[in-house]
Amino acid sequence: MNEIRDTSSVPARHLAEAPWRKSTRSQTSNCVEVAPLGAAPAVVALRDSKDPSGPVLLFNRAGWLGFIAGAKEGQFDLD
């Protein structure tokens, strides 16, 4: 996956001001939020909705598309 590992490249204010949205399929205890950063978006941010000030995963476009494809294929399922 092509996630962006250096989060210092995205200022904290961009994350705080990002248009975070939660999936309509999220359940009460396991929700994630996603936010595009930039006009393209060049970077997509992902965080745990229960911990909005906690860690954020940053993905470039290719990494995000790969992450979504993997999620749809069940690569991240714990079962």
C-alpha positions as CSV (number, residue, x, y, z in Angstrom):
1,M,0.0,0.0,0.0
2,N,1.2,3.5,-0.7
3,E,0.3,5.3,2.4
4,I,2.1,8.5,3.3
5,R,4.1,7.7,6.4
6,D,5.4,11.2,7.2
7,T,2.4,13.0,8.7
8,S,4.5,16.1,9.3
9,S,3.9,16.8,5.6
10,V,0.3,17.7,6.5
11,P,-0.1,20.5,8.9
12,A,-2.3,19.7,12.0
13,R,-4.7,22.6,11.1
14,H,-5.5,20.9,7.8
15,L,-6.5,17.8,9.7
16,A,-8.6,19.8,12.2
17,E,-10.3,21.8,9.4
18,A,-10.8,18.8,7.1
19,P,-14.3,17.9,6.0
20,W,-14.5,14.6,8.0
21,R,-17.3,12.3,7.2
22,K,-18.4,9.0,8.6
23,S,-19.6,6.0,6.6
24,T,-23.3,5.4,6.7
25,R,-22.5,1.7,7.2
26,S,-20.5,2.3,10.3
27,Q,-21.8,0.6,13.4
28,T,-21.8,2.3,16.9
29,S,-18.6,0.8,18.1
30,N,-16.4,0.6,15.0
31,C,-16.6,3.8,13.0
32,V,-14.0,5.4,10.8
33,E,-14.0,8.9,9.3
34,V,-12.5,9.9,6.0
35,A,-11.5,13.3,4.7
36,P,-10.0,14.4,1.4
37,L,-7.1,16.9,1.8
38,G,-6.7,19.2,-1.1
39,A,-8.6,19.9,-4.3
40,A,-7.7,16.8,-6.2
41,P,-7.6,15.2,-3.5
42,A,-3.9,14.5,-3.4
43,V,-4.1,13.0,0.0
44,V,-6.9,11.2,1.8
45,A,-7.0,11.0,5.6
46,L,-8.6,8.2,7.7
47,R,-9.2,8.2,11.5
48,D,-11.1,6.5,14.2
49,S,-14.2,8.5,14.9
50,K,-14.0,7.6,18.7
51,D,-10.6,9.3,18.9
52,P,-10.7,12.4,16.6
53,S,-7.5,13.8,18.0
54,G,-5.7,10.4,17.7
55,P,-3.6,8.9,14.9
56,V,-4.5,9.6,11.3
57,L,-3.6,7.4,8.3
58,L,-2.7,9.4,5.2
59,F,-2.9,7.9,1.8
60,N,-1.9,9.1,-1.6
61,R,-4.5,8.5,-4.4
62,A,-3.0,5.1,-5.5
63,G,-2.7,4.0,-1.8
64,W,-6.3,5.0,-1.1
65,L,-7.7,3.1,-4.1
66,G,-5.7,0.1,-3.0
67,F,-7.0,0.4,0.5
68,I,-10.6,0.6,-0.7
69,A,-10.1,-2.4,-3.0
70,G,-8.6,-4.4,-0.1
71,A,-11.4,-3.5,2.2
72,K,-14.0,-4.6,-0.3
73,E,-12.1,-7.9,-0.8
74,G,-12.0,-8.5,3.0
75,Q,-8.3,-8.2,3.4
76,F,-8.7,-6.4,6.7
77,D,-11.5,-8.5,8.2
78,L,-10.7,-9.9,11.6
79,D,-12.9,-13.0,11.3
